[in-house]
Amino acid sequence: MVPLDKLAQITQRFEFIEAQMSAGTGDIAALGREYADLRPVVAEIAEYRRLLDDIAEAEAMLADPEMKALAEDELPTLRARLPEVEGALQIALLPKDAADARAAIVEIRPGTGGEEAALFAGDLLRMYQRYAERRGWRTEMIEETETELGGIKEAVMAVQGEGVFARLKFESGVHRVQRVPETESGGRIHTSAATVAVLPEAEEVDVAIDQNDLRIDTMRASGAGGQHVNTTDSAVRITHIPTGIVVTSSEKSQHQNRAIAMQVLRAKLYDMERARAASERAADRKSQVGSGDRSERIRTYNFPQGRMTDHRIGLTLYKLDQVMQGDLDEIVDALISDDQATRLAEMDA
């Protein structure tokens, strides 16, 4: 367990930040972020110290003949709580992913499976929109290209709110669907797939972009399936020449599109840098859940059986209808718990 003097240092730092914020001194935004990070940690420290004090008090009561019976009754309950409280504190003390509190950009594209894959990509987009609505997050479509049958060729969506990236980051990867397509007359089950990429939204200070490295093209924007054609050249395509990354935005005015496309480009470059740093830190090991490997098949949605299986943690839920309606908290919580357990094991190794 973490030494008590270390826990005291964390509490003192929290109290110092609290005093700074009350006085209105220092970088209020930076202090506010650190305060928000430390508050749940300090709450777990306080709970842990209260429990230790209660155990010590009950043990001292054993020497008092009048209080001994009461102490003997209380001690087993107090000691039984210790592993749970210690575990919660250890999780709170795990190093935070600096991007966890950020907004996210979600990209969805059909994989193998033709039109059925495009329809499934559309289903995934609506699933995440419903999940965002459940959690009180805001969503904004950056790019959406539909097929003639209502599927999705490409969807890029910004999601803003509290703890967005922390809860969506495990969605990156290949999502596989098994069902009878609406276009299938013989009733045969088809397997198709869509890829999801979740990128933490980057701030300008995170990524330095040389304007000379950019090629910016304007295009004539068109709506879904070629309808609602915008006759002005409002769509923007930005190519980052050194990496070959291409981003587009055609939802709003040209000025807004340029800003939105730059937002997506920053997120992609920031994500590349995070991936490079993570690769260097974990050269000889790889966390299965948090790897962000977008070529990895992470989940299967089996419609005939009404089940969803996450292959990384072996969890199967027989409530596919609810999942597709945005009921994702059970699977997300399980993925977060597995990630925490993996990181705790790595710390103990």
Buried (B, 14 or more C-beta within 10 A) or exposed (E): EEEEEEBEEBBEBBEEBBEBBEEEEEEEEEBEBBBEBBEEBBBBBEBBBEBBEBBEEBBEBBEEEEBEEEBEEBBEEBEEBBEEBBBBBBBBBEEEBEBBBBBBBBBBBBBEBBBBBBBBBBBBBBBBBBBBEEBEBEBBBBBBBBBEEEBBBBBBBBBBBEEBBBBBBBBBBBBBBBBBBEEEEEEEEBBBBBBBBBBBBBEEEBBEBEEEEBEEEBBEBBBEEEEEEBEEEBBBBBBBEEEEBBBBBBBBEBEEBBEBBBBBBBBBBBBBEBEEEBEEEEEEEEBBBBBBBBEEBBBBBBBEEBBBBBBBBEBEBEEBEBBBBBBBEEBBEBBBEBBBBBBBEEEEE
